[in-house]
Structures are given as C-alpha cells and as structure tokens.
Amino acid sequence: MSTEPPVPETSVLAVASHVVSGNVGNKIAVFVLQSMGCDVSALNTVQFSNHTGYKQWKGTRVSAQEITDLWDGLKQSYLDNFHMMLSGYVPGAEAVEAVGNIGQELRRKAEAGDPGSFFWVLDPVMGDNGRLYVAEAVVPAYKSLLHFADLILPNQFEAELLSGVKITDSASLERAIEVLHQEYGVPHIVITSVSLPLLSSSSPSSDIPKTMSVVGSTMTSDRRARIFKISFPVFQCYFSGTGDMFAALMVVRIREAVSNFDKLNDEKLSGKRSWLSADDVKATDLPLARAAEKVLASMHEVLERTCQSMTTEIATAKERSGDLDEKSLHLLKSRAAELKLARNLGSLRDPTVEYRAEKM
C-alpha cells in the first residue's frame, strides 16, 4: 500500500456543515482531505449535535454575516491562500451568496497571477429524490454561482433544478449537461447519482435499481460536452454522508489526476484556468474520468464495509435489548449507517479500481 500522499501540497478551504457526532459534511471532508495529504481549513455552516436524518438534533445555523466575518478574520491574518475550495451544505440563500463571494474573491486573486492556482469544487446541496430540503430561494442563489465554479457535483434532482431540464432519458440527460456547459460555462460536471432505464441494468419490475451511474463531462473550448458514465452496483442499505464523501474524494482525485497528466505531457493543465483538457482528449481519458473512477472505488469499499458493520451492529443491539420501539430502532439504524472511515484508511488512499469510465 502506498504511503505517499496522492496529491502535491494542497491547501483546501472546506465550507460545509459540522456535526459533533457522526460523519457528514465537514466531519467527512476534513478527515478525508487530511488523511490524503491536504492542509484543510474548515468553515462550518451549521453546528449540530448530529445530522438531521436522526429526526432529532440540537444546534445552530451560521448566518451569512458570520460566514463573512470568519472569512474576514482569515484575511486579516493572511490565512486566505488556498489552492482549492470545497463548498457543500449552506443554510439559506443569503449564506449561499456569502460563500459565493468567498469563491469569487479567491478566483479573482488567482486570475491576477496564475489562473490555474485556484480550483473551486461546488456541491450544490439542495435536495434529492424530487424534494427540496432547502428554501426555494437557494436554487437561484446557486445558479448565480455556476459561472464561477470549476467543478459542480449535483445529484440528478439538483442537475434538473440547475439546468431547467427534466431528466427522463439519455437525451434529456445530455441536454441538461449541455445547458450547464453552454449557458453557464461550467467547465466540469459530475452528476453523482443517475438512475435511468438506459443507464441501469435493473429489471423493469424492481423499484430499486441494482446499478446506478455517475455521469461526468468536461467541456471543450467551444463548450461542447464530453460525456462519460461509470456504472456501479447499489448496496441495499441506507447510508448518510455519501455525497459529502464523494465531494471530498473528488477534490483530492482531480488534483491528483491533473498532477499525473502534467508529469506525462508538455502542456501543463495546472497552469490553465479550470484545468481544462485540450479538445482532442477523449471523454474516457479526461482527468475528470480518471478521478471519478478512483472516487467510486473508495466509495464502494467503504460502503461495503459500512454495510457489513451495520448489519452486525443492529443484530447485536436487538439481541441485547430485545424488541425495540420504532424511535429507538430508527436511532439505532441511523447510528449504524454512519460511514466507517477511520478504520478504512486503505480504502481512501489506495482503493482497487473496478468500475471504469465508458463513453456515452
């Protein structure tokens, strides 16, 4: 197993939620990024006892002004130099705008010197499965930031909200990606969970797909899409924090993939804004595709081990406590569904890649 960090020296500003117990938001981002050799500064947008999937929690949300104040505090001490920014859950449209101002400021500073010295990974956390879990005003707030992000990581529902295209088949999926490239100029897109009959091997009678796909694209110089997909099996378990883990891993792996590209080629992607590949690079050869393959490899291994542990934990608790009431069982399942990261560092750092990118 390799002990060398997979990325060159990298400082990351991670803006996301924080929980005292459990693994979501910045609890995942900080652990994953530091474990893989990155220097991380965490700006927490909420401070909760636990994530909201437990259906009970205590804590507070950070206001837009508090986000701005924290950023101003970093700047006054010259602590505002970052290679990358990862933004995740942000509570409310005004707070999204405040986070966007940070990203834009870092972008402007990079443009004045080295355009490739800053890369913003934006996870537009708004909802899933056809349901918003943020205020409606958050949607246009995120749309206003798309012009400034380098890589966005929406799920299928969020991609629909941002593009204005209902994704029902392969053609509409491609159209949604084209809109994000052409109208918003988003350089890199990864839709993190696509479930379509054309992309899934599930039987028509099954409500839960046996496979899902990650679908990604890096635009060309004239904003055309280069689309790839990676299909992977779905575990029949509920997990929390998977999107946050995907985003944190993608920060590391896109940095790694660009660094590897630079070592093998005369043209240095790391010196170009948004690390955009030349137009003749095929979809499946994109650094984005290489990065997504490794991310999914780590995800599969960690989720498999979490699922195994979850089954054991629930069975043991039931054996000790006998019949549990509905609330106690829900809390037990929620705790067991927390991602098992700390004891699976090998899966984060050196996973076995099984699922490869294919051209769509």
matplotlib code that plots the C-alpha trace (Angstrom):
import matplotlib.pyplot as plt

x = [0.0, 1.3, 2.1, 2.9, 0.2, -1.6, -1.5, 1.1, 1.0, -2.6, -4.4, -8.2, -10.9, -13.8, -17.2, -19.9, -21.9, -20.5, -21.9, -20.5, -21.2, -21.2, -19.8, -21.4, -20.3, -17.0, -16.6, -16.1, -14.3, -11.6, -10.9, -10.7, -8.7, -6.2, -5.8, -4.8, -2.2, -4.1, -4.0, -7.6, -9.2, -12.8, -15.5, -18.6, -22.0, -24.0, -23.1, -25.4, -25.2, -25.9, -27.2, -30.9, -31.6, -31.9, -35.1, -33.9, -30.9, -29.8, -27.6, -27.5, -27.1, -24.4, -25.7, -24.4, -22.8, -21.0, -19.6, -18.4, -16.9, -15.0, -13.6, -12.6, -10.8, -8.8, -7.8, -6.7, -4.2, -3.1, -4.7, -6.6, -4.3, -5.9, -5.3, -8.8, -12.2, -14.9, -18.3, -21.2, -24.3, -25.1, -28.3, -30.2, -29.8, -28.0, -25.5, -25.0, -24.3, -21.8, -20.0, -20.1, -18.4, -15.5, -15.2, -15.3, -12.7, -10.3, -11.0, -10.1, -6.9, -5.8, -6.7, -4.4, -1.4, -1.7, -5.2, -4.6, -3.7, -7.3, -10.0, -13.5, -15.5, -19.1, -21.6, -25.0, -26.8, -30.5, -32.5, -32.9, -35.5, -37.7, -37.8, -36.1, -34.7, -33.7, -35.7, -36.7, -34.6, -31.5, -31.9, -31.4, -28.7, -26.7, -27.5, -25.8, -22.6, -22.3, -20.3, -17.5, -17.2, -14.8, -16.5, -20.1, -21.3, -25.2, -27.2, -29.8, -32.5, -30.1, -28.9, -32.6, -33.0, -29.9, -30.3, -34.1, -34.2, -36.2, -34.0, -36.1, -33.8, -30.4, -31.2, -32.5, -29.5, -27.2, -29.3, -29.0, -25.3, -25.1, -27.1, -24.7, -21.7, -23.1, -25.3, -23.4, -19.9, -19.4, -16.1, -16.5, -19.7, -20.3, -23.8, -23.3, -26.4, -28.2, -30.9, -32.4, -33.6, -31.0, -28.2, -29.3, -29.3, -32.2, -35.3, -38.4, -40.3, -37.8, -38.4, -34.7, -32.1, -29.4, -27.0, -26.6, -24.3, -22.1, -22.2, -19.5, -18.3, -15.5, -16.4, -14.3, -13.0, -16.4, -18.3, -19.3, -19.8, -17.5, -19.7, -18.7, -20.5, -19.4, -21.9, -21.7, -23.7, -26.0, -26.0, -29.4, -28.5, -29.2, -26.2, -25.6, -22.9, -22.2, -22.5, -20.1, -17.6, -17.8, -17.2, -14.2, -12.6, -13.2, -11.1, -8.2, -8.5, -9.0, -5.9, -4.1, -5.3, -4.2, -0.8, -0.3, -1.3, 1.3, 4.0, 3.3, 2.7, 4.4, 1.2, 0.5, -3.1, -2.3, -1.3, -4.7, -7.9, -10.2, -7.6, -9.3, -8.0, -7.3, -10.3, -8.7, -8.8, -11.5, -14.2, -12.9, -9.3, -10.2, -8.6, -12.2, -12.9, -9.7, -10.6, -14.2, -13.0, -10.9, -13.5, -16.1, -13.5, -13.1, -16.8, -17.6, -15.1, -16.1, -19.8, -19.4, -17.6, -20.1, -23.0, -21.4, -20.8, -24.3, -25.9, -23.8, -24.4, -28.2, -28.3, -26.2, -28.3, -31.5, -30.1, -29.1, -32.2, -34.9, -37.8, -37.1, -39.8, -39.9, -38.0, -35.2, -34.8, -34.6, -31.9, -30.0, -30.1, -29.1, -26.0, -25.1, -25.4, -22.6, -19.8, -16.9, -14.0, -11.4, -10.7, -10.7, -7.9, -6.5, -9.8, -9.5, -5.8, -5.3, -8.6, -8.9, -10.5, -13.1, -15.6, -14.3, -15.5, -17.4, -18.3, -22.0]
y = [0.0, 3.4, 5.8, 8.8, 11.5, 11.2, 15.0, 17.7, 20.1, 21.3, 23.8, 23.5, 25.7, 23.4, 25.1, 22.7, 21.6, 20.3, 17.7, 16.8, 13.1, 11.2, 11.6, 14.1, 17.5, 18.9, 16.0, 13.8, 16.5, 17.3, 13.7, 12.6, 15.5, 15.4, 11.7, 12.1, 14.8, 18.1, 21.0, 21.9, 24.9, 24.2, 26.9, 25.3, 26.5, 24.7, 23.3, 20.4, 17.6, 15.1, 15.1, 15.6, 12.1, 11.1, 13.3, 15.0, 17.2, 20.4, 23.2, 26.3, 27.5, 30.0, 33.3, 34.9, 37.7, 35.1, 33.4, 36.7, 37.6, 34.3, 34.9, 38.5, 37.1, 34.7, 37.5, 39.9, 37.3, 36.4, 33.0, 33.2, 31.5, 28.3, 26.1, 24.7, 25.3, 22.8, 24.1, 21.8, 22.4, 26.1, 27.1, 29.7, 31.9, 34.8, 32.3, 30.8, 34.2, 34.8, 31.6, 32.5, 35.8, 33.9, 31.7, 34.7, 36.6, 33.6, 33.3, 37.0, 36.7, 33.7, 35.4, 38.3, 36.0, 32.3, 31.3, 27.6, 28.2, 28.0, 25.4, 25.5, 22.3, 23.2, 20.7, 22.4, 20.7, 21.4, 18.2, 14.7, 12.3, 15.1, 17.0, 20.2, 20.3, 24.0, 27.1, 27.7, 30.9, 28.8, 27.5, 30.8, 31.6, 28.5, 29.3, 32.7, 30.9, 28.4, 30.9, 30.9, 27.2, 24.9, 21.6, 21.0, 17.8, 17.8, 14.7, 14.0, 16.2, 19.1, 18.9, 19.2, 22.3, 24.0, 23.2, 23.5, 20.2, 17.3, 14.2, 11.2, 9.5, 9.7, 12.5, 14.8, 13.9, 15.0, 18.2, 19.1, 18.7, 20.8, 23.6, 23.7, 23.9, 26.2, 28.6, 28.7, 27.9, 25.2, 23.6, 20.2, 18.4, 15.2, 14.1, 11.9, 9.6, 8.9, 6.3, 5.8, 2.7, 3.3, 3.5, 0.9, -2.9, -3.2, -5.2, -3.2, -4.7, -3.5, -0.2, -0.1, -0.2, -2.8, -0.4, 3.4, 5.6, 8.6, 10.8, 13.3, 15.8, 18.3, 20.9, 21.7, 25.2, 25.9, 24.5, 21.1, 18.2, 15.2, 12.8, 9.6, 7.3, 4.9, 2.3, 0.7, -1.7, -0.3, -1.6, -2.4, -0.3, 3.3, 5.5, 9.0, 11.3, 9.6, 12.9, 14.6, 11.7, 11.8, 15.6, 15.4, 12.5, 14.3, 17.3, 15.0, 12.9, 15.7, 17.4, 14.0, 13.4, 16.8, 16.4, 13.0, 14.5, 17.2, 14.7, 12.9, 15.8, 19.0, 21.0, 21.7, 21.6, 23.0, 26.3, 26.7, 28.1, 25.2, 22.7, 22.2, 19.4, 20.0, 19.4, 16.2, 14.4, 11.7, 11.6, 8.4, 9.8, 13.0, 13.7, 14.0, 10.5, 9.1, 11.0, 9.7, 6.1, 6.3, 8.1, 5.4, 2.7, 4.2, 4.7, 1.1, -0.3, 2.0, 1.4, -2.3, -2.4, 0.0, -2.2, -5.2, -3.4, -2.0, -5.5, -6.7, -3.6, -3.8, -7.6, -7.2, -4.4, -6.3, -9.3, -7.3, -5.1, -7.4, -5.7, -2.0, 0.6, 2.4, 5.5, 3.5, 1.3, 4.4, 5.9, 2.7, 2.3, 6.0, 5.5, 2.2, 4.0, 6.4, 5.8, 3.8, 6.0, 5.9, 2.2, 2.1, 4.5, 2.0, 2.2, 6.0, 6.1, 3.1, 1.5, -1.2, 0.4, -2.0, 0.3, 2.2, 5.1, 4.5, 7.0, 7.8]
z = [0.0, -1.0, 1.9, -0.3, -0.5, -3.9, -4.4, -4.4, -1.5, -1.4, 0.8, 0.8, 2.3, 3.1, 3.6, 4.9, 7.8, 11.1, 13.5, 16.9, 16.4, 13.1, 9.6, 7.3, 5.9, 7.1, 9.6, 6.5, 4.4, 6.9, 7.8, 4.2, 2.9, 5.8, 5.6, 1.9, 2.5, 2.2, 4.5, 5.4, 6.8, 7.9, 7.7, 9.3, 8.1, 10.9, 14.3, 15.1, 17.6, 14.8, 11.3, 10.7, 9.5, 13.1, 13.1, 16.3, 16.9, 18.7, 17.4, 15.3, 11.7, 10.9, 9.3, 6.2, 8.3, 10.4, 7.3, 6.0, 9.4, 9.6, 6.1, 7.0, 10.1, 7.9, 5.6, 8.3, 9.5, 5.9, 6.1, 2.9, 0.4, -0.9, -3.9, -3.8, -2.2, -1.5, -0.7, 0.5, 2.6, 3.1, 5.0, 3.1, 0.0, 1.8, 3.2, -0.2, -1.6, 1.2, 0.4, -3.3, -2.5, -1.0, -4.0, -6.4, -4.3, -4.5, -8.2, -8.8, -6.8, -8.9, -12.2, -11.3, -11.2, -12.0, -13.4, -12.6, -9.0, -7.7, -8.3, -6.8, -6.3, -5.7, -4.4, -4.7, -1.9, -2.4, -2.3, -3.7, -5.0, -6.3, -3.0, -1.9, 1.7, 1.4, 0.8, -2.8, -2.9, -2.6, -6.2, -8.0, -5.5, -6.6, -10.3, -9.9, -8.7, -11.6, -13.7, -11.1, -10.1, -11.8, -11.0, -9.8, -8.2, -8.3, -7.9, -10.6, -9.0, -8.4, -12.0, -13.1, -10.9, -12.1, -15.8, -16.0, -17.9, -16.5, -16.9, -18.1, -20.6, -22.1, -24.5, -21.7, -19.5, -22.3, -22.8, -19.1, -19.2, -22.4, -20.8, -17.8, -20.1, -22.8, -20.8, -17.5, -18.7, -16.1, -17.0, -15.3, -14.3, -12.4, -11.8, -8.8, -8.9, -12.2, -12.3, -15.8, -17.6, -20.3, -17.8, -15.3, -15.5, -13.1, -14.1, -15.0, -12.1, -9.5, -7.7, -6.6, -9.3, -9.0, -10.5, -10.8, -12.7, -12.2, -15.3, -16.0, -18.6, -19.2, -21.8, -24.9, -25.8, -27.5, -24.6, -26.1, -23.8, -23.5, -21.6, -19.8, -17.4, -14.7, -13.6, -10.2, -8.0, -5.4, -1.8, -0.4, 2.7, 3.8, 4.3, 5.4, 4.2, 0.8, -1.1, 1.2, 0.9, -2.9, -2.9, -0.6, -2.5, -5.8, -4.5, -4.0, -7.0, -9.6, -8.1, -8.4, -12.0, -13.2, -11.5, -13.2, -16.5, -16.1, -15.4, -18.7, -21.0, -22.1, -21.8, -18.1, -17.1, -13.7, -15.3, -17.1, -15.6, -14.5, -15.6, -18.9, -21.2, -24.9, -27.2, -28.6, -25.3, -25.3, -22.7, -21.1, -21.0, -19.2, -15.8, -14.5, -15.6, -14.0, -10.8, -10.7, -11.2, -8.1, -6.1, -6.8, -5.9, -2.5, -2.1, -3.0, -0.5, 2.4, 1.8, 1.6, 4.9, 6.5, 5.3, 6.8, 10.1, 10.1, 9.9, 12.8, 14.9, 14.5, 15.1, 18.3, 19.6, 19.1, 20.8, 23.8, 24.1, 22.7, 20.8, 20.2, 19.7, 16.4, 17.6, 19.2, 16.1, 13.9, 16.1, 16.1, 12.3, 11.9, 14.1, 12.3, 8.9, 9.7, 7.3, 8.7, 7.6, 10.4, 10.2, 6.4, 5.5, 2.9, 1.0, 0.9, -0.1, -2.3, -3.5, -6.1, -9.2, -10.6, -12.4, -15.4, -17.4, -20.7, -23.3, -23.5]

ax = plt.figure().add_subplot(projection="3d")
ax.plot(x, y, z, "-o")
ax.set_aspect("equal")
plt.show()
